[in-house]
Amino acid sequence: MGFLEGIIKKTGYDKKRLKTGEDGTPCEYCPRCDGILFFQKGYSNDLPYWICKGCGEMLINPELETEDDIAWICDQCSAMLNIQEGFTVTEGEWTCRECGFVNRIGEGELYASEDEFMADQRNPYKGLSDEDLLALSLYEEVRYIEGRSDVILVKNRESGKFFIKKLIITYNRSIYDHLKDNPVEHMPVIYEIYEGRNCLIVIEEFVEGRTVADILDEGVIAKGEAVRIAIKVCRILEALHKQERPIIHRDIKPSNIMVTEDNEVYLLDMNVAKWYDPDKSDDTRYMGTRFYAAPEQVGYGLSASSEKSDIYALGILLNVMITGKFPKEERAGGRIFDIIEGCIKLDAGERFDTGELIDELEGISEEL
């Protein structure tokens, strides 16, 4: 692999320091950036170590007592090994008591610096097999898409064809596997899936065109064209919702809708998609994009996400395409807004379903 894994030198890393806040309460601060650790998500003062979310500094708990000056970190679960009962460096390996992963132990596994440690922790290829790395080496990286380092245009060295490589941190692997085996028309075809310790790597069809977000940068979209795009998106959603186990996209927004040169419409990005579960009354994790996400996606609805959540977002999208603004700022007006209003009801049960919405939009498209 060529990566040094397993441990990071403890020497030279700052420990947490205590200060007194304005109200006299002791606060724990990062000694590098003065960030208040209590305010950082996931922080607890009984953790053996913490990586400051403000500056990336690795902080060792000052109450921690170890026999040497090295913090040995499990490659699988990031638990600290040398505070585990019976730990020794003489055996050459150690089985983590937390997750059961067998870690290599030795001087050759030391990181030379904190930067090297952090780079390894962020490495998207960490944990991939040699076979997977060899397969991925066939794809030459050409450029980032819209400056995003997690969405990359790649070229297959053997066929010369272009693809998109995505490095996905938030995902449901089973949905990607399903769509690879059961492609949905007008969604990018998924060709390869690789999973490491840090992310899912997906090789998918390269669809050329402009996103609705790109089009809106130049001005609002004519009503007839906006309705046409909405109908196309609705048909894609209908196909997702009618899978044997329905899939909810949960992130309908301008940047996830692609319009090609021949006016075909594609739906992108399944990062926060979920399987529909009729027995759930709430989402386990709240996902979506602000102003497009339905109330139930962010914990304010009466039920869990369903196909009606995608309808809500599509109604918001239609209003934005026509006015450039959200409904609370400016309404599209006329019969179109009557349809939008039927999409964005707070009660999901009162919204259109995909079939009803297609009928409504096709009916009004003849007048535009």
C-alpha positions as CSV (number, residue, x, y, z in Angstrom):
1,M,0.0,0.0,0.0
2,G,2.8,2.4,0.7
3,F,1.1,4.0,3.7
4,L,2.4,4.0,7.3
5,E,-0.5,2.8,9.4
6,G,-1.3,2.3,13.1
7,I,0.2,4.8,15.4
8,I,1.1,8.4,15.9
9,K,3.9,9.8,18.0
10,K,2.6,11.3,21.2
11,T,5.7,13.4,21.9
12,G,5.3,17.0,20.8
13,Y,1.5,17.0,20.7
14,D,-0.2,19.5,23.0
15,K,-2.5,18.4,25.8
16,K,-5.8,20.1,26.5
17,R,-5.6,23.2,28.7
18,L,-8.1,24.6,31.1
19,K,-9.2,28.3,31.1
20,T,-11.9,30.1,33.0
21,G,-14.8,31.4,30.9
22,E,-16.4,34.8,31.4
23,D,-18.9,33.3,33.9
24,G,-16.1,31.7,35.9
25,T,-16.8,28.2,34.5
26,P,-13.7,26.2,33.6
27,C,-13.5,25.6,29.8
28,E,-11.3,23.2,27.8
29,Y,-9.5,25.0,25.0
30,C,-7.3,23.8,22.1
31,P,-3.8,25.1,22.8
32,R,-3.2,25.8,19.1
33,C,-6.3,27.7,17.9
34,D,-8.0,28.5,21.3
35,G,-11.2,26.7,20.1
36,I,-13.5,25.7,22.9
37,L,-13.6,21.9,22.8
38,F,-16.9,21.5,24.6
39,F,-18.6,23.2,21.6
40,Q,-17.2,20.7,19.1
41,K,-19.6,17.9,18.1
42,G,-18.7,14.5,19.6
43,Y,-16.3,15.9,22.2
44,S,-16.2,14.5,25.7
45,N,-13.5,15.3,28.3
46,D,-13.1,11.6,29.1
47,L,-11.9,10.7,25.6
48,P,-8.2,9.5,25.5
49,Y,-7.5,11.9,22.6
50,W,-9.3,14.4,20.4
51,I,-8.6,15.9,17.1
52,C,-9.6,19.6,17.2
53,K,-12.2,20.3,14.6
54,G,-11.0,23.9,14.4
55,C,-7.4,23.3,13.5
56,G,-6.8,19.6,13.3
57,E,-4.4,19.4,16.3
58,M,-4.3,16.0,18.0
59,L,-4.8,16.6,21.7
60,I,-3.9,14.0,24.3
61,N,-6.0,13.8,27.5
62,P,-3.8,15.2,30.3
63,E,-5.1,12.6,32.7
64,L,-3.9,9.8,30.5
65,E,-1.0,7.7,31.8
66,T,0.9,5.5,29.5
67,E,4.2,3.7,29.8
68,D,5.8,5.4,26.8
69,D,5.4,8.6,24.7
70,I,3.5,7.0,21.8
71,A,-0.2,6.9,21.2
72,W,-1.0,3.7,19.3
73,I,-4.3,4.1,17.3
74,C,-6.4,1.2,15.9
75,D,-6.5,1.3,12.1
76,Q,-10.1,0.0,12.1
77,C,-12.0,1.9,14.9
78,S,-9.5,4.6,16.0
79,A,-9.5,3.4,19.6
80,M,-6.3,4.0,21.6
81,L,-4.5,0.7,22.0
82,N,-1.9,1.3,24.6
83,I,-4.6,2.0,27.3
84,Q,-6.1,-1.4,26.7
85,E,-5.4,-4.0,29.3
86,G,-2.4,-6.2,28.5
87,F,-1.2,-4.1,25.6
88,T,2.5,-4.7,24.6
89,V,4.6,-3.6,21.7
90,T,6.8,-6.7,21.8
91,E,4.5,-9.1,19.9
92,G,4.6,-7.1,16.6
93,E,0.8,-7.0,16.5
94,W,-2.2,-6.2,18.8
95,T,-5.8,-7.2,18.5
96,C,-8.0,-4.2,19.4
97,R,-10.2,-4.9,22.4
98,E,-12.8,-2.6,20.9
99,C,-13.3,-4.0,17.4
100,G,-11.2,-7.1,17.1
101,F,-9.0,-5.7,14.3
102,V,-5.4,-7.0,14.2
103,N,-3.0,-4.0,14.2
104,R,0.6,-4.1,13.2
105,I,2.9,-2.8,15.9
106,G,6.5,-1.7,15.3
107,E,8.8,1.3,14.7
108,G,8.0,1.1,11.0
109,E,4.4,2.0,11.7
110,L,5.2,5.4,13.2
111,Y,3.9,8.5,11.5
112,A,6.6,11.1,11.0
113,S,4.3,14.0,11.7
114,E,0.7,14.9,12.6
115,D,0.2,16.1,9.0
116,E,1.1,12.6,7.8
117,F,-1.3,11.1,10.3
118,M,-4.2,13.4,9.3
119,A,-3.5,12.8,5.6
120,D,-3.7,9.1,6.1
121,Q,-6.9,9.4,8.0
122,R,-8.5,11.4,5.1
123,N,-7.0,9.1,2.4
124,P,-10.1,7.9,0.4
125,Y,-8.2,4.8,-0.7
126,K,-7.4,3.6,2.8
127,G,-8.5,0.0,3.4
128,L,-8.9,-0.9,-0.3
129,S,-7.6,-4.3,-1.4
130,D,-4.6,-4.4,-3.9
131,E,-7.1,-5.7,-6.5
132,D,-9.4,-2.7,-6.0
133,L,-6.4,-0.3,-6.2
134,L,-5.3,-2.0,-9.4
135,A,-8.7,-1.6,-10.9
136,L,-9.0,2.0,-10.0
137,S,-5.5,2.7,-11.5
138,L,-7.1,2.2,-14.9
139,Y,-8.9,5.5,-14.5
140,E,-6.8,8.5,-15.1
141,E,-8.0,11.6,-13.3
142,V,-8.6,14.5,-15.7
143,R,-10.2,17.3,-13.6
144,Y,-12.4,18.0,-10.7
145,I,-16.1,18.7,-11.6
146,E,-17.0,22.3,-10.5
147,G,-13.9,22.4,-8.3
148,R,-15.1,19.5,-6.1
149,S,-12.3,17.1,-5.1
150,D,-14.9,14.4,-4.4
151,V,-16.4,14.4,-8.0
152,I,-13.7,13.8,-10.6
153,L,-13.8,13.4,-14.4
154,V,-11.7,10.3,-15.2
155,K,-10.6,8.6,-18.4
156,N,-10.3,4.8,-18.8
157,R,-6.7,4.2,-19.9
158,E,-7.7,1.2,-22.0
159,S,-11.0,2.3,-23.7
160,G,-10.4,6.0,-23.7
161,K,-13.9,6.6,-22.5
162,F,-14.8,9.2,-19.9
163,F,-16.5,8.4,-16.6
164,I,-17.2,10.2,-13.3
165,K,-15.5,9.0,-10.1
166,K,-17.2,9.9,-6.9
167,L,-15.7,9.7,-3.4
168,I,-18.8,9.5,-1.1
169,I,-18.7,9.8,2.7
170,T,-22.4,9.7,3.4
171,Y,-24.1,6.8,1.6
172,N,-26.2,3.7,1.8
173,R,-24.1,1.0,0.1
174,S,-27.1,-1.3,-0.6
175,I,-28.8,1.4,-2.7
176,Y,-25.8,1.8,-4.9
177,D,-25.6,-1.9,-5.3
178,H,-29.2,-2.1,-6.2
179,L,-29.0,0.7,-8.8
180,K,-25.9,-0.9,-10.3
181,D,-27.8,-4.1,-10.9
182,N,-31.1,-2.3,-11.7
183,P,-30.3,0.9,-13.7
184,V,-33.0,3.6,-13.7
185,E,-33.5,5.4,-17.0
186,H,-32.2,9.0,-17.0
187,M,-29.9,8.4,-14.0
188,P,-26.1,7.9,-14.5
189,V,-25.3,4.2,-14.9
190,I,-23.2,2.8,-12.1
191,Y,-20.3,0.7,-13.4
192,E,-18.1,0.0,-10.4
193,I,-18.3,0.3,-6.6
194,Y,-15.4,0.1,-4.2
195,E,-15.5,0.5,-0.5
196,G,-12.6,1.5,1.8
197,R,-12.5,2.6,5.4
198,N,-13.1,6.2,4.7
199,C,-15.6,6.4,1.8
200,L,-17.4,4.6,-1.1
201,I,-15.8,5.1,-4.5
202,V,-18.2,4.9,-7.4
203,I,-17.4,4.9,-11.1
204,E,-20.5,6.0,-13.1
205,E,-21.6,7.3,-16.5
206,F,-20.4,10.7,-17.5
207,V,-23.4,12.8,-18.5
208,E,-22.5,16.0,-20.3
209,G,-24.7,19.0,-19.9
210,R,-25.6,21.8,-17.5
211,T,-27.2,21.6,-14.2
212,V,-30.4,23.6,-13.5
213,A,-28.2,25.5,-11.0
214,D,-25.9,26.5,-13.9
215,I,-28.9,27.5,-16.0
216,L,-30.3,29.6,-13.2
217,D,-27.0,31.5,-12.9
218,E,-28.0,33.0,-16.2
219,G,-31.6,33.8,-15.3
220,V,-34.9,32.2,-14.6
221,I,-36.4,29.5,-16.8
222,A,-39.4,30.0,-18.9
223,K,-42.6,28.5,-17.4
224,G,-43.1,26.0,-20.2
225,E,-39.5,24.7,-20.0
226,A,-39.6,24.6,-16.2
227,V,-42.7,22.5,-16.3
228,R,-41.1,20.2,-18.9
229,I,-38.1,19.7,-16.7
230,A,-40.3,19.0,-13.6
231,I,-42.3,16.4,-15.6
232,K,-39.1,14.6,-16.6
233,V,-37.8,14.6,-13.0
234,C,-41.1,13.4,-11.8
235,R,-41.0,10.4,-14.1
236,I,-37.5,9.5,-12.8
237,L,-38.8,9.8,-9.3
238,E,-41.7,7.6,-10.2
239,A,-39.3,4.9,-11.3
240,L,-37.4,5.1,-8.0
241,H,-40.6,5.1,-6.0
242,K,-41.9,2.0,-7.9
243,Q,-38.9,-0.2,-7.2
244,E,-39.8,-3.4,-5.4
245,R,-38.5,-1.6,-2.3
246,P,-39.1,2.1,-3.0
247,I,-36.1,4.4,-3.0
248,I,-36.5,8.0,-1.7
249,H,-33.9,10.4,-3.3
250,R,-34.2,13.1,-0.5
251,D,-32.0,15.7,-2.2
252,I,-33.9,17.2,-5.2
253,K,-32.4,20.5,-5.9
254,P,-31.0,22.5,-8.9
255,S,-27.4,21.2,-8.7
256,N,-28.7,17.6,-8.9
257,I,-30.7,18.0,-12.1
258,M,-28.7,17.8,-15.4
259,V,-30.0,19.0,-18.8
260,T,-28.1,17.7,-21.8
261,E,-27.6,19.4,-25.1
262,D,-30.4,17.4,-26.7
263,N,-32.7,18.5,-23.8
264,E,-32.7,15.2,-21.9
265,V,-33.0,15.5,-18.2
266,Y,-31.0,13.4,-15.7
267,L,-31.3,13.0,-11.9
268,L,-27.9,12.9,-10.1
269,D,-26.5,12.2,-6.7
270,M,-27.9,9.4,-4.5
271,N,-25.7,10.2,-1.5
272,V,-28.5,10.7,1.0
273,A,-31.1,8.4,-0.6
274,K,-32.9,5.9,1.6
275,W,-35.1,2.9,1.3
276,Y,-38.7,3.7,2.2
277,D,-39.9,1.9,5.4
278,P,-43.6,2.3,6.0
279,D,-43.2,1.1,9.6
280,K,-40.9,4.0,10.6
281,S,-42.4,7.1,12.1
282,D,-39.2,9.2,11.9
283,D,-35.9,9.2,10.0
284,T,-32.8,7.8,11.8
285,R,-30.7,10.7,10.4
286,Y,-32.0,14.0,9.2
287,M,-30.7,14.6,5.6
288,G,-31.4,17.0,2.8
289,T,-30.7,20.5,1.6
290,R,-32.1,23.6,3.5
291,F,-35.3,25.0,2.0
292,Y,-35.7,22.0,-0.3
293,A,-35.9,19.3,2.4
294,A,-39.4,18.4,3.5
295,P,-40.4,19.0,7.1
296,E,-40.2,15.3,7.9
297,Q,-36.6,15.2,6.6
298,V,-35.4,17.6,9.2
299,G,-37.4,16.3,12.2
300,Y,-40.4,18.6,12.0
301,G,-42.9,16.4,10.2
302,L,-45.5,13.9,11.3
303,S,-43.9,10.9,9.6
304,A,-40.6,9.5,8.2
305,S,-39.4,10.5,4.7
306,S,-41.5,9.0,1.9
307,E,-42.1,9.6,-1.8
308,K,-44.0,12.7,-0.7
309,S,-40.7,14.1,0.6
310,D,-39.3,14.1,-3.0
311,I,-42.6,15.7,-4.2
312,Y,-42.1,18.5,-1.7
313,A,-38.6,19.3,-3.0
314,L,-39.8,19.1,-6.6
315,G,-42.5,21.7,-5.8
316,I,-39.9,24.0,-4.3
317,L,-37.6,23.4,-7.3
318,L,-40.4,24.3,-9.8
319,N,-41.0,27.6,-8.0
320,V,-37.3,28.4,-8.0
321,M,-36.9,27.6,-11.7
322,I,-39.7,30.0,-12.6
323,T,-39.0,32.9,-10.1
324,G,-35.4,32.3,-9.0
325,K,-36.7,32.4,-5.4
326,F,-38.3,30.2,-2.8
327,P,-42.1,30.2,-2.5
328,K,-41.9,32.2,0.8
329,E,-40.0,34.9,-1.1
330,E,-42.0,35.0,-4.3
331,R,-44.7,32.7,-5.7
332,A,-44.8,31.5,-9.3
333,G,-48.4,32.6,-9.5
334,G,-51.5,31.4,-11.4
335,R,-52.3,27.7,-11.8
336,I,-48.7,26.7,-11.6
337,F,-48.6,27.8,-8.0
338,D,-51.8,25.9,-7.3
339,I,-49.8,22.8,-8.3
340,I,-46.7,23.9,-6.4
341,E,-48.9,24.4,-3.3
342,G,-50.2,20.8,-3.7
343,C,-46.6,19.6,-3.5
344,I,-45.5,21.6,-0.5
345,K,-48.2,20.9,2.0
346,L,-46.8,20.5,5.5
347,D,-48.8,17.3,6.0
348,A,-47.2,14.8,3.6
349,G,-50.5,12.9,3.3
350,E,-52.0,16.0,1.6
351,R,-49.4,16.2,-1.1
352,F,-49.6,14.9,-4.6
353,D,-48.1,11.5,-5.3
354,T,-45.8,11.2,-8.4
355,G,-48.6,10.0,-10.7
356,E,-51.0,12.8,-9.7
357,L,-48.3,15.4,-10.1
358,I,-47.4,14.2,-13.6
359,D,-51.1,14.4,-14.6
360,E,-51.3,18.0,-13.2
361,L,-48.1,19.2,-14.9
362,E,-49.0,17.6,-18.2
363,G,-52.4,19.2,-18.1
364,I,-51.0,22.7,-17.6
365,S,-48.1,22.2,-20.0
366,E,-50.5,22.3,-22.9
367,E,-51.5,25.9,-21.9
368,L,-47.9,27.2,-21.7
